[in-house]
Amino acid sequence: MFRIPLHTSQSAQSAHGLDQKPNHHRKFIALVVAAAIAITGFSTAPAKADEDVAKVLAGLAVLGIIGAIINDADDKAHRPVTRPYHPQRPKPLPPRIARYDLPAKCVRYFPRYSQSKTLIGRGCLRKNYGYEHKLPSACRVTFWNGKRNRTGYRPECLTNRGYRITRR
């Protein structure tokens, strides 16, 4: 037996009181119909006792079968649907897009450059980022750290040109 839902939305069901479990009057109607089918099997003419017993047993068997079918249909209708969970890893970005993601671990504070600003270290970029040679030269800064010249890139300049600082 198949059930055709009257309403598909939860709000429509709860508004009409249809969000309950199956109504018990349906089971009662099925029981009455099954009993009527069993009783119509009896003939109005008098019969032998053996035939009456056989008819009563057949009617009870029909009632049992119909009741089992109705009960099984109700159980199947309210069984939750479960699906296996297969987590998927995100696909890596294509190189033309990934080259705009700069590693956040390369952002450092260089006290000899500025007391309040950070830079992205060039050496770190060479180790952890494959496109250091394609960064805009307008964002490059060279400064003396007391021993030698150091090179870095200004993060705000790179972000203004479309680069992102990301944790990987």
C-alpha positions in Angstrom: 0.0 0.0 0.0 1.3 3.4 -0.9 0.5 6.6 0.9 0.1 9.8 -1.0 1.0 12.9 1.2 -1.7 15.5 1.3 0.7 18.4 2.0 4.4 18.6 1.5 5.4 21.4 3.7 5.8 21.2 7.4 4.0 24.4 8.1 1.0 23.3 6.1 0.9 20.0 7.9 1.1 21.6 11.4 -1.5 24.2 10.4 -4.0 21.5 9.5 -3.1 19.2 12.4 -1.6 16.6 10.0 1.8 16.4 11.7 0.6 13.7 14.1 1.2 10.0 13.7 -1.2 8.0 11.5 -4.8 8.4 12.6 -6.3 5.5 14.5 -9.6 5.8 12.6 -7.9 4.4 9.5 -7.1 1.2 11.4 -10.6 0.9 12.6 -12.0 1.3 9.1 -9.7 -1.3 7.8 -10.8 -3.7 10.6 -14.5 -3.1 9.8 -13.9 -3.7 6.1 -11.9 -6.9 6.8 -14.7 -8.1 9.1 -17.3 -7.3 6.4 -15.4 -9.3 3.8 -15.1 -12.2 6.2 -18.9 -12.1 7.1 -20.0 -11.9 3.5 -18.3 -15.2 3.0 -20.9 -16.9 5.1 -23.9 -18.1 3.2 -27.4 -17.4 4.4 -28.5 -21.0 3.8 -27.8 -23.4 6.7 -24.6 -25.4 6.3 -22.8 -28.1 8.0 -20.8 -27.3 11.1 -17.5 -28.2 9.4 -18.1 -25.7 6.6 -18.9 -23.0 9.2 -15.8 -23.6 11.1 -13.7 -23.5 7.9 -15.3 -20.2 6.9 -14.7 -18.7 10.3 -11.0 -19.8 10.2 -10.7 -18.4 6.7 -12.3 -15.1 7.7 -9.9 -14.9 10.7 -7.0 -15.6 8.5 -8.0 -12.9 6.0 -8.4 -10.4 9.0 -4.9 -11.3 10.2 -3.4 -10.9 6.8 -5.1 -7.5 6.2 -4.0 -6.3 9.7 -0.4 -7.4 9.1 -0.3 -5.5 5.7 -1.7 -2.3 7.3 0.7 -2.5 10.2 3.7 -3.1 7.9 2.7 -0.2 5.7 2.5 2.1 8.8 6.0 1.0 10.0 7.6 1.6 6.6 6.0 5.0 6.2 7.6 6.4 9.3 11.1 4.9 9.1 13.7 7.6 8.9 15.9 7.7 5.9 19.6 7.4 6.6 22.5 7.8 4.3 26.2 7.0 4.9 28.4 10.1 5.6 31.4 10.4 3.3 33.3 13.6 4.1 35.1 15.0 1.1 38.3 17.1 1.2 38.1 20.4 -0.7 39.8 20.4 -4.0 43.0 22.5 -4.1 42.7 25.9 -5.9 44.1 26.1 -9.5 47.5 27.7 -9.7 46.2 30.9 -11.4 44.1 31.5 -8.2 46.4 29.9 -5.6 49.2 32.3 -6.5 47.2 35.1 -4.9 47.2 33.3 -1.5 50.2 34.3 0.6 51.2 32.3 3.6 50.3 34.0 6.9 53.3 32.5 8.7 55.6 34.8 6.7 54.1 38.0 8.1 56.7 39.1 10.7 57.6 42.1 12.8 61.0 43.6 11.9 62.0 46.1 14.6 64.8 47.7 12.4 62.2 48.4 9.7 59.4 50.0 11.7 58.2 50.0 15.3 54.6 49.5 14.4 54.4 47.9 10.9 54.9 44.3 9.8 56.4 42.9 6.6 56.2 39.7 4.7 59.7 38.2 4.7 61.2 37.4 1.4 63.2 34.4 2.6 60.0 32.8 4.0 58.2 33.5 0.8 60.9 31.8 -1.2 60.5 28.6 1.0 56.7 28.6 1.3 55.4 30.3 -1.7 56.3 29.4 -5.3 55.6 32.8 -6.9 57.7 35.2 -5.0 59.4 36.4 -8.2 56.0 37.5 -9.6 55.1 39.8 -6.7 54.8 43.5 -7.6 58.1 45.3 -7.1 56.1 48.4 -6.0 55.4 46.5 -2.7 59.0 45.4 -2.1 60.9 47.2 0.7 64.6 46.9 1.4 66.1 48.0 4.7 69.3 47.7 6.8 69.0 45.5 9.8 72.4 46.4 11.3 74.3 43.6 9.6 73.0 43.4 6.0 70.2 44.5 3.7 66.9 42.7 4.2 64.0 42.5 1.8 60.3 42.2 2.5 56.9 43.1 1.1 54.3 45.4 2.6 51.1 43.4 3.4 48.7 46.3 2.9 50.3 47.0 -0.6 49.9 43.4 -1.6 46.3 43.2 -0.4 45.5 46.4 -2.3 46.7 44.5 -5.5 44.5 41.5 -4.9 46.7 39.2 -2.8 45.3 37.5 0.3 47.2 36.4 3.4 45.9 33.0 4.3 46.7 30.3 6.9 47.5 27.0 5.2 
